[in-house]
Amino acid sequence: MRRKTRRPMKSVGEVVPRVLAELGFGGPLLAIAERWEEVVGSEVARHCRPVVMRGRVLEVAADSSVWRQELELRRAELLQTLGRAFGEAAPAELWLRVG
């Protein structure tokens, strides 16, 4: 019978950030979420929030179709603002949805 080789146990603090990043919830998204209102302004922040980041695509959920359309019209402005705030970690594209 072969014995299984045990790997050293890792703490939750080591595992969770890696798993969240793999799912698109860590790294740049966390930094963006923490500064969302400061970067996009309080009015926009009241009506939408960053949800997930896959690669350099940031998914943003708006609270209504009206606000989704507003974000669509302001897409270039938002990307530019996010670019100034986060540099290389900034999203290159926005995916907008209601919800």
N, C-alpha and C positions, 0 to 999 in steps of 0.2 A: 504494500500500500504506500502510495506517495504522500508525503506531507506537504501541505500547502504552505507556501512561503508567505508569511505575514508581512504586510507593509506597515510602516509606522503610522499610527493614527494621526489624523489631522484635526485641528480644532475647527469648530463651526465658523469661527472668524476667518479662517483661511479658505474654507470651501464655499461659503455663501457668496462672497463677491465674485468668485470665478464662475459659479453657476449662473448668477444674475447677469453677468457680462455675456455669457454664452447665449442666454435667452434674449439679450438686447435690453436688459434693464439696469445695467451697471455703467461704469466708466463715464463716457461723455453724457449719457442721458441723466445720470445722477447729478452731475455738475450743472447741466442745463436746467433740470427741475428745481434745484436749490436756488438758482438765480433767475428763474423764469420771469417773475413780476418785475424785478429790477431791470431786466434786459428788454422785455417787450412792452412794458408799461402796465399800469394797474388796470386800465380799461380792457385791454386785450386779455390780460391774465384772468380777469373776472369771468370771461366767456370761453376760454379754452385752456388746455393743459397739454404738455408733452406726455405721450403715452409710452412709446417704445422707439428705440433707434436701432435700425438694421443697417449695418455698414455706415454710410453717410446719409441715410434717409431717415429723417425724423418724422414720426407719425404724431399728428396733433389732433386731439378730439375737441370739437367745438360744441357748445351747448345747444345750438340751433342751426338750422340750414341757413338762416340769415347771417349768422356769424361765420359759418363755413365759407359763404360767398365773400364776406368781408376779408377773411384771411386770404382767399384766392386772389382778390384784387390787390392785396398788400404783400403777396408772396415774395417778390423781389426785395422789397423794403425789409421784411422780416429776415430773409436770408442774409442780407447785408448787415443788419444789426447783430444777428447771431454770429456772423463771421468776425465782426469787430470784437465782440465779447469773448469768443472762444478760439479764435485763430484756427489752427490746423484741426482741432477737435470739433469744429462747427459742422453742422449738417450742410451738405451740398444741395439737398433737395428736401421738400416738405411733402408729406402725404397727408391730406386733410380729410377728416371724416366727421360726421355728426355722432355724438354719443358720449 
